[in-house]
Amino acid sequence: MADKNTELADFLRRARSQCDPQRSGLPTDSRVRRVAGLRREEVAFLAGVSTDYYARLEQGRRIVPSPAVTEAIGRALGLDAAGRAHLVDLIGAGTAGPTSAIRPVQRVRPGLYRLLETLDDVPVLVLGRRADVLAQNRMGKALFTDFGRFPAAQRNYARWMFLDEGARSLFVDWEDQARSSVENLRFEAGTDPEDRATTELVAELRSSSPEFERWWNEHRVHQRTYGSKRLRHPIAGDLTVEFETLSLPGDPATTLFAYTTEPASPSRRAFDVLASWSLTGGDVSAGRLEDA
């Protein structure tokens, strides 16, 4: 990924270009706007800093704003909670030394595997850093794919989303889901910019997928902790699933995703078809991905 100060500068410029001047609360200005969004001096005014100070931030200079100034810039740019958190991460990252860290391999606790087995009728994925798929139960495999069939280094949700044709055909709203995975990965990359595995994953996806490259360059960040996905499943047909996420106490880098459907709905009936198939006709038995 780019130099840390360059990442901050890029994020600020793109966030500024996405601001709506009409909603900023600025006085009426008769000057013609030649670019989208706010001008640098307008962001500086809203944040209560000098135009020169803010311009140097957008130029990638090595400046470390105080928490109060960081919060003010976030407000001026209209950032949501994920955007403000990303801004804080990037400003903190700008002070870090030039390291390239290898993080310990994540492991799933035996108790969590037992929990997945008790949730056998609910599709569940357990994701780790950078959306690596650490575990899934029988219905999780049936609903999406068996990540155990991939080499260990390729068991990643974002990688599957962009590089596997099965994912493209599975999601009716593939573009929305794919953009979401980019925005989540962008957010996480900001929290741990020295993680070598994240850097390598991003480089692979940028070189292999034009869509990923385009959306990555937009530098949008978002954390989706719940939502819905529309699927066209080869076994169950069309269905919509809702998902909720649970972060594990003591292990914030591991997240459990559980998928449900509305009771007595066509999607629920499709779910039942999928459950029956997974028990009788599908090779989707539960297994530990790390041992596969």
ABEGO torsion letter per residue (X at the ends): XBBAAAAAAAAAAAAAAABBAAAAGBBBBABBBABBEBBAAAAAAAAGBBAAAAAAAAAGBBBBBBAAAAAAAAAAAGBBAAAAAAAAAAAAAAABBBBBBBBBBBBBBAAAAAAAAAAAABBBBBBBBGGBBABBBAAAAAABBBAAABBAAABBAAAAAAABAAAAAABAAAAAAAAAAAAAAAAAAAABAABAAAAAAAAAAAAABAAAAAAAAAGBBBBBABEBBBBBBAAAEBBBBBBBBBBBBGBAABBBBBBBBBBGBAAAAAAAAAAAAAAAABBABBBBAAAX
